[in-house]
Amino acid sequence: MTSITTYSYRNREIFDLSILIEAIRFIVINLILALIFLFLALEEFDWATLSSKNRITDEIIDETSWNIKTLILKS
């Protein structure tokens, strides 16, 4: 083999520090997003279960001027 036909290359590590940092960054960002969507989904389930109960008899007393029921009755 002559020096013209040989291919010289530098041995490169598979796991560089920059690749490791990018992988950790990717995992952390996706974990944060997954937690946000998990809590949003749990909030939807919580709202659906609480709003479907017929036992809730909350009486709302609202004497403010911007109450939608009083605005409809006045006009």
N, C-alpha and C positions, 0 to 999 in steps of 0.2 A: 504494500500500500504506500502510495506516495502521500505527501502532505496535502496535495490538491484534492484528492478524493476522500480524505478523512473528514469527518464531521466532529468538530470540537464543541463541546457544550459544558456549561457549568452545572455541577450538581446542585439542585435546589431542594430545599426542605419542603415537605408536603404541607406542614403546618407552620406557616409564618406567623409572626406576631400580629401583623395587620389582618390576616385572615381570621385569626382567633378573635380579635377585637370586633371585626365586622360580624362574626357569627354570634358573639355575645350580645352585641347591639341589636341584631335582628331578633334574637330570642326575647330580650327584655321588652322591646317595643311591641312585639306580638303578644306577650303576656299581659302587658298593660291594656292593650286593646281588647283582649279576651276577657279580662276582668270587668272592663266597662260594659261590654255587651252582655256578660253574665248577670251583672247587677240590673241592667235594663230589662232583661228577660225575666228576672225574678220579680222586679217591680210590676211588670205586666201580669204575671201570674197572681201576685198578691192583690193587685187591683181587681182582677177578674173574680177572685174568690170572695173578696170582701164586698164587692158591689152586687154579687148575686144573692146575698143573704137577705131574706125577707124580714128578719128579726130586727134589723136596724131601724129604729124609729127616732132618728135625730130630728129635732124641730129647730129650724134656723130662724132666728128673729133678727131681721135686718131692717132697721128704720132709716137707713141712709138714703140720700137723695139719688144715688146712682144704682139703686136696686132695680134689676130688670123687670121685676113684677110690678113695682109701683110706676115705672116709666110706661109700661104698656097700658096700665089702667088709667093713667092721667091723660094720655093722648087720645 
